[in-house]
Amino acid sequence: MKVIRSQKAYPTRDGAGVNISRIAGFDGKSLDPYLMIDELKSDNESDYMGGFPAHPHRGIETFTYIRKGGFEHQDQMGNKKAIRGGDVQWMSTGRGVVHSEMPLLDEDNGMHGFQIWLNMPAKDKMRSPKYQDSLEFGIPKLTNSEQAELRALAGTWVMDSNRIEGAIQGLAGDGAIADVILPPLSETILDVSMYGKVLVYVHTGGLLNTEFTEGYLLEVLPTELLTLKASTKGLGVLVLAGQPINEKIAHMGPFVMNTQAQLHEAVRDYQQGKFGDIV
């Protein structure tokens, strides 16, 4: 694989004091079609027990993946779901969503999960919201001869010439997300040539003979095969792919639109109760 650039996640807090590591790309270019990758990884309850009380969104998609621990999701559409280790959940917020994500206590396993934001194209930002999760059918998986495992969270993937469809389809920007886990010193190859943007986020272990360990994000050239080789500590990566939307964005907190006027309208609509309430 050819690495175009790399960056390191930075520590920050969100929600009610939740400690996270963040990669942000609200310039609308560096991660396009993605906007943000938040990783929550801790065995200390005080890092995450405040959770994310009710808050709004407009103009984005949120994709939540839990590796261990869990959150209870609730929204104004009437969804109330326990999202636990091995589950994914996706909201295409469109013109407006109010939701909360509160932790489910897991004294044995702690918490490890991600929330990923995708930008929505201008033509879709004011459509009705949508919700999907993997609770009924689970997450499809592929395993190769070296016991490397690909968990197809969203979109379409090809690993070692085997094709698999992810649990969630229809993400903005043809988004595709996979969790790839490799034993120490093993390898696997992904064909990502169908995508215009490919990002690799290291969440466990590291890439063999590189400085790229936990918390690094790599942008790689999609026209080359993505060869992943695990260090002696093994390797776990989120691979995020898609087609750049290439639109100007305006960002304010939980709202991502195309102009400042649209942002002001989003704030006004929320304050006037047009997004609805969690019942």
Buried (B, 14 or more C-beta within 10 A) or exposed (E): BEBEEBBEBEEEEBBEEBBBBBBBBBEBEBBBBBBBBBBBBBBEBEBBBBBBEBBBBBBBBBBBBBBBBBBBBBBBBEBEBEBBBBBBBBBBBBBBBBBBBBBBEBEEEBBBBBBBBBBBBBEBBBEEBBBBBBBEEEBBEBBBEEEBBBBBBBBBBBBBEEEBEBBBBEBBBBBBBBBBBBBEBBBBBBBBEBBBBBBBBBBBBBBBEBEBBBBBBBBBEBEEEBEBBBBEBBBBBBBBBBBBBEBEBBBBEBBBBBEEEBBBBBBEBBEEEEBBEBE
